[in-house]
Amino acid sequence: MDSTVRPYRSVLYIPGSKERALDKARGLPVDAIIFDLEDAVTPDAKIEARDTLRDALAQGGYGARARIIRINGMDTEWGKGDVEALKDADCDAFLLPKVNSAADVQALADLLGNGKPIWAMIETPLGVLNALEIAAHPQLSGFVAGTNDLAKELNCRFRADRLPMMTALQQMLLAARAYGVIAIDGVYNQFKDEDGLRAECEQGRDLGFDGKTLIHPAQVDVTNECFSPSEAEIDLARRQIEAFEEVERTGQGVAVVDGKIVENLHVETAKKILAMASSIASL
């Protein structure tokens, strides 16, 4: 897998307290796992979940999947303890819920003290409005849209087209792209509604998200399919590169594919598509 083009199509939440779920995740075709100590773990199980999760990560077996630990908020009684217990765990990043500012990211960075990448849940109005300064933090490498919490905070309606959420989603994406940060779309709550999931995946993909967070393994296949380059896209990318390189070789005319002029920017996009396809194939 190309280390510079890691896919994040499917990002599945797994309860950090459930050994069976932690074990099952080792065999799921997901690109990344969020080991959740926050919403998926009841208050009476939060302390024990730290040991359960640390042991599962030490045991390994998660292959090339990105391993992200979502801790409890720093304003809760468990947040700092989560960091202390797991800061040296075998994982790729820590996900901080309800990030409102870069200062929140820095507070976690100070506690970690090891330079480990930090991801931020963007799920509050302040988080959306401060997305640019959050993305600019040097240790910040990923955004996750917390659409359920954000909808509650905005007091907006749930609609299939997500129109009430669009400004927030796009502001998050703008900030992420400005600083080269991974951007993952929010969950689709009706895990048995495959058509609805597909529509929301396609919308998130078209907006520019790298992938989608999932609440159930049944959602993985559709999500992977939607966020993977299609055969037609791969074929077009190859032909665009070939046409452009041929024109550069001969120094004559302009590159044209399917009646459309091919410029530098199209070739850059084409090369990204092929690199992503290669990384996905290697999984």
C-alpha positions in Angstrom: 0.0 0.0 0.0 1.3 3.5 -0.9 1.9 5.1 2.5 1.3 8.5 1.1 -2.2 7.5 -0.2 -3.8 5.5 2.6 -7.5 4.9 1.9 -10.1 6.0 4.5 -13.2 4.9 2.7 -14.8 3.0 5.6 -14.1 4.0 9.2 -16.0 1.8 11.6 -16.8 2.6 15.2 -16.1 -0.4 17.5 -16.8 -0.4 21.3 -13.6 -0.4 23.2 -15.2 -2.5 25.9 -16.4 -5.5 24.0 -13.8 -8.2 23.4 -15.9 -10.0 20.8 -16.4 -6.9 18.7 -12.7 -6.0 19.0 -11.9 -9.5 17.7 -14.4 -9.5 14.9 -13.0 -6.2 13.6 -9.7 -7.9 12.7 -11.5 -9.7 9.9 -13.7 -6.9 8.5 -12.7 -5.2 5.2 -12.6 -1.7 6.6 -9.9 0.9 6.0 -9.9 2.3 9.5 -11.3 1.5 13.0 -12.3 4.0 15.6 -12.0 2.1 18.9 -14.6 4.0 20.9 -14.3 4.7 24.6 -16.9 7.5 24.5 -20.5 7.0 23.2 -20.2 3.3 22.7 -19.2 2.5 26.3 -21.5 2.9 29.4 -20.2 4.9 32.4 -19.8 1.8 34.5 -17.6 0.1 31.9 -15.3 3.0 31.0 -12.5 2.2 33.3 -12.3 -1.5 32.5 -12.6 -0.7 28.8 -9.1 0.9 28.8 -7.5 -2.4 29.8 -9.6 -4.3 27.3 -8.7 -2.1 24.4 -5.0 -1.8 25.3 -4.8 -5.6 25.4 -6.6 -6.0 22.1 -4.2 -3.5 20.4 -1.2 -5.2 21.9 -2.4 -8.5 20.6 -2.5 -6.9 17.1 -4.0 -8.6 14.1 -5.6 -5.4 12.6 -3.3 -5.5 9.5 -3.1 -2.4 7.4 -6.2 -0.8 9.0 -5.7 2.6 10.6 -6.3 2.3 14.4 -7.8 5.3 16.0 -8.8 5.6 19.6 -11.7 7.9 20.5 -11.2 9.0 24.1 -13.8 10.6 26.3 -13.9 14.4 26.3 -11.4 16.3 28.4 -14.2 18.0 30.2 -15.4 14.6 31.5 -14.1 12.5 34.5 -12.6 9.9 32.1 -10.8 11.9 29.4 -7.4 12.4 31.1 -7.5 8.9 32.5 -8.0 7.5 29.0 -5.0 9.4 27.7 -2.8 8.3 30.7 -3.8 4.6 30.2 -3.5 4.5 26.4 -1.0 7.1 25.3 1.6 4.4 24.6 -0.9 2.0 23.1 -0.2 0.5 19.6 -2.4 2.9 17.6 -2.1 5.4 14.8 -4.0 8.4 16.2 -6.3 9.7 19.0 -9.7 11.1 18.2 -10.9 13.9 20.5 -14.7 14.5 20.7 -16.4 17.9 20.6 -13.3 20.0 19.6 -14.1 23.7 19.7 -10.7 25.2 19.1 -7.0 24.6 18.5 -6.5 25.0 22.3 -8.5 21.7 22.8 -6.1 19.9 20.4 -3.1 21.4 22.2 -4.4 20.3 25.6 -4.5 16.7 24.3 -1.1 17.1 22.6 0.4 18.2 25.9 -1.1 15.2 27.8 0.1 12.7 25.1 3.6 14.2 25.0 4.7 11.9 22.2 3.7 13.6 19.0 1.1 11.0 18.2 -1.3 12.3 15.5 -4.6 13.8 16.7 -8.0 13.7 15.0 -10.9 16.0 15.9 -14.6 15.4 16.0 -16.2 18.5 14.5 -19.7 18.3 16.0 -20.4 21.7 17.6 -21.1 25.2 16.1 -17.9 26.5 17.6 -15.9 23.6 16.1 -17.3 24.3 12.7 -16.6 28.1 13.0 -13.1 27.4 14.2 -12.4 24.5 11.8 -9.6 26.4 10.1 -7.5 27.1 13.2 -8.1 23.5 14.4 -6.9 22.1 11.0 -3.8 24.3 11.2 -2.6 22.7 14.5 0.6 20.8 13.6 -0.4 17.6 15.3 -3.9 17.5 13.8 -4.2 15.0 10.9 -7.9 14.2 10.6 -11.5 15.5 10.9 -14.5 13.4 11.7 -18.0 15.0 11.2 -20.1 14.4 14.2 -23.4 14.9 12.3 -25.8 13.6 15.0 -24.4 15.9 17.7 -24.1 18.8 15.2 -27.8 18.4 14.2 -28.8 18.5 17.8 -26.7 21.7 18.4 -28.0 23.4 15.3 -31.6 22.4 16.0 -31.9 21.4 12.4 -34.1 18.8 10.8 -32.9 15.5 9.4 -33.4 15.5 5.7 -32.2 13.0 3.1 -30.4 15.8 1.1 -28.8 17.1 4.4 -29.4 20.7 3.2 -29.5 22.1 6.8 -26.1 20.6 7.4 -24.4 21.6 4.1 -22.8 24.8 5.2 -21.2 23.1 8.2 -20.0 20.1 6.1 -18.5 22.3 3.5 -16.8 24.6 6.0 -15.2 21.6 7.6 -14.0 20.3 4.2 -12.6 23.7 3.2 -10.5 23.8 6.4 -9.4 20.2 5.9 -8.3 20.8 2.4 -6.5 24.0 3.2 -4.2 22.1 5.6 -4.0 18.7 4.0 -6.2 17.1 6.7 -8.2 13.8 6.2 -11.9 14.5 6.2 -14.4 11.7 7.2 -18.2 12.1 6.8 -20.6 11.5 9.6 -22.6 8.3 10.2 -25.8 7.1 8.5 -28.1 6.0 11.4 -30.4 3.6 9.6 -28.0 0.7 9.1 -30.5 -1.6 7.4 -31.3 1.1 4.7 -28.8 0.3 2.0 -30.3 2.7 -0.6 -30.2 5.6 1.9 -26.7 4.8 2.8 -25.6 4.6 -0.8 -27.2 8.0 -1.5 -25.5 9.6 1.4 -22.1 8.0 0.6 -22.3 9.3 -3.0 -23.2 12.8 -1.7 -20.3 12.7 0.8 -17.9 11.5 -1.9 -19.1 14.1 -4.4 -18.6 16.8 -1.8 -15.0 15.7 -1.3 -14.9 13.6 1.8 -12.3 10.8 2.0 -14.7 8.3 3.5 -17.5 7.8 5.9 -17.9 6.7 9.5 -20.0 3.6 10.1 -22.0 2.2 13.0 -22.4 -1.4 11.7 -20.4 -3.9 9.6 -23.4 -4.3 7.3 -22.5 -0.8 6.0 -19.0 -1.6 4.9 -19.4 -3.0 1.4 -21.6 -0.2 0.1 -19.3 2.5 1.6 -16.1 0.9 0.2 -17.7 0.7 -3.3 -18.9 4.3 -3.3 -15.6 5.8 -2.1 -13.4 3.6 -4.4 -12.5 4.8 -7.9 -14.7 3.1 -10.5 -13.3 1.1 -13.4 -14.4 3.8 -15.7 -12.6 6.5 -13.6 -9.4 4.4 -13.6 -9.6 3.8 -17.3 -10.2 7.6 -18.0 -7.3 8.5 -15.6 -4.9 6.2 -17.5 -6.0 7.6 -20.9 -5.6 11.2 -19.7 -2.1 10.6 -18.5 -1.1 8.8 -21.7 -2.5 11.5 -23.9 -0.9 14.3 -21.9 2.5 12.5 -21.9 2.3 11.9 -25.6 1.7 15.6 -26.3 4.6 16.5 -24.1 6.8 14.0 -26.0 6.0 15.3 -29.4 5.6 19.0 -28.4 2.6 19.3 -30.8 -1.0 20.2 -30.2 -3.0 19.7 -27.0 -4.1 16.6 -25.2 -7.7 15.6 -25.8 -9.6 12.7 -24.3 -13.2 12.0 -25.0 -13.6 15.4 -26.6 -12.2 17.2 -23.6 -8.9 19.0 -23.2 -6.5 17.5 -20.7 -4.5 19.9 -18.6 -1.9 19.6 -15.8 -4.6 19.7 -13.1 -6.5 16.8 -14.8 -3.3 14.8 -14.8 -2.6 15.5 -11.2 -6.1 14.2 -10.3 -5.7 11.2 -12.6 -2.4 10.2 -10.8 -4.2 10.5 -7.4 -7.0 8.2 -8.7 -4.5 5.6 -9.9 -2.5 5.8 -6.6 -5.6 5.4 -4.6 -6.7 2.4 -6.7 -3.3 0.8 -6.2 -3.4 1.3 -2.4 -6.9 -0.2 -2.3 -5.9 -3.2 -4.4 -2.9 -3.8 -2.0 -5.3 -4.1 0.9 
